[in-house]
Amino acid sequence: MRILFSFFFVVGVILNVHGSNENKNNESSKESSAPDHASITHSLNTLYDSVNIWWQPVSNLPDSLKDIKIPVYPAYIYEKRIDNLNELTPIKLEYNEHVQKYIDAYGVRNREKLKSIISKSAYYFPIFEEYLDKYNLPLELKYLAAVESALDPTAISKSGAVGLWQFMKPTADIFGMKITSYIDERRDVYKSTDAACQYLKYLYQTFGDWQLALAAYNGGPGTLTKAIALSGGKTNYWELRPYLTDQMQNYVPAFIAMNYLMEYHSAHNIFPDSCFFEAVKADTIFVEGPLYLKNIAEITNSDLELIKSLNPTFKHSFIPKDGKKYPLVLPNNVMYSFIENKGKILESQSNSVDSVKIEYKNTANERTNYVFHTVVAGDTLFRLALNNECSIKDILRWNGLDEKYSLKAGDRLKIFVD
């Protein structure tokens, strides 16, 4: 089972307390009955819900801010707060206009996304901190994943980086993360976090400075090494910054701003609207394919979208039959039902043989959002299809065009997007 050590400890405490109370009440009994699953789950959930883990509750909001939707502070307040945070971490945190730009970007223009990040942090941060502690790395590096992916394990960048920690395939291969048509372990929170910790530790050992290590994580150690050479050997991030790519120039300010807002979100009147599924309320079992997540949801009478969100590694919500066992994460109550109905679930797979292929082929047809693209010189239908992950036939069909159509500069095309 993949449960954090602290929660193993909690389970032990609960069992010990249960046992000692029972012995006191029945000292003549040599054996005490074990608590059932429901009582353990209820005890853990009560304990978890009683200790807020990763964010400040709305009740902590001062009266002076309750009527201010988007509080704004003078620069010296931000500087003082970031100075306070700087005392708590070996990663140099400092305030300047570049950091302020990202405080505004996250805390003003993208408040809804920040709410989502805060909500998901209850699930992901305990896992991140466990691995960061294992590798003796600063725990504040957990905020790096928030910058990289907004804590979305299915996030894909324009360059093809995938997952919470945004790994490119060559880097993922180095760290042994499996990528196939059905499986992408860059989406696995445990394996990707372990790989990110190894990589960050290597980058810090290489450059000896956390701000440089962060820049290298974004742009690559080779790009950073070249920038240092071009600068004449500068190793202070802010002095080196003009020699870096645009993304690398913005990366450290974005990290500092995310660190600040996650710690001071209540001062900005930003709170999660809902609570993402908590780690303590889920469990893991290793299974062999073929298994379809939709069949598990149907037979256990559970929420398919929740099961999919807990198992992003399976790209098409399908566990393939390749002779290997994979971790399947389920809510506690669903896990009990899964074990009880495993035979029935396995029998149901034969009715879904072609569903993955059909779903994969029809992805472009299921899109509901669209944008308009104005054709410019150099555009081709092939390039437009490639950039929008669709086919040329899709573009022609979406615009009521026949196969003889040729692009002309100024034409306006409707493109459906994910």
Sequence and secondary structure as in RCSB ss.txt:
>XXXX:A:sequence
MRILFSFFFVVGVILNVHGSNENKNNESSKESSAPDHASITHSLNTLYDSVNIWWQPVSNLPDSLKDIKIPVYPA
YIYEKRIDNLNELTPIKLEYNEHVQKYIDAYGVRNREKLKSIISKSAYYFPIFEEYLDKYNLPLELKYLAAVESA
LDPTAISKSGAVGLWQFMKPTADIFGMKITSYIDERRDVYKSTDAACQYLKYLYQTFGDWQLALAAYNGGPGTLT
KAIALSGGKTNYWELRPYLTDQMQNYVPAFIAMNYLMEYHSAHNIFPDSCFFEAVKADTIFVEGPLYLKNIAEIT
NSDLELIKSLNPTFKHSFIPKDGKKYPLVLPNNVMYSFIENKGKILESQSNSVDSVKIEYKNTANERTNYVFHTV
VAGDTLFRLALNNECSIKDILRWNGLDEKYSLKAGDRLKIFVD
>XXXX:A:secstr
    HHHHHHHHHHHHHHHHHHHHH TT S      HHHHHHHHHHHHHHS  SS  GGGS GGGTT SS    H
HHHHHHHHHHHTT SS     HHHHHHHHIIIIITHHHHHHHHHHHHHHHHHHHHHHHHTT  GGGHHHHHHHHT
T TT B TT  BTTTTB HHHHHHTT  B SSBBGGG HHHHHHHHHHHHHHHHHHHS HHHHHHHHHH HHHHH
HHHHHTTS   HHHHGGGS HHHHHHHHHHHHHHHHHHSGGGGT   SS    GGGEEEEEEES EEHHHHHHHH
T  HHHHHHH TTBTTSEE  SS EEEEEEEHHHHHHHHHTHHHHHHGGGGGTTHHHHHHHTTGGG  EEEEEE 
 TT  HHHHHHHTTS HHHHHHHTT  TT    TT EEEEEE 
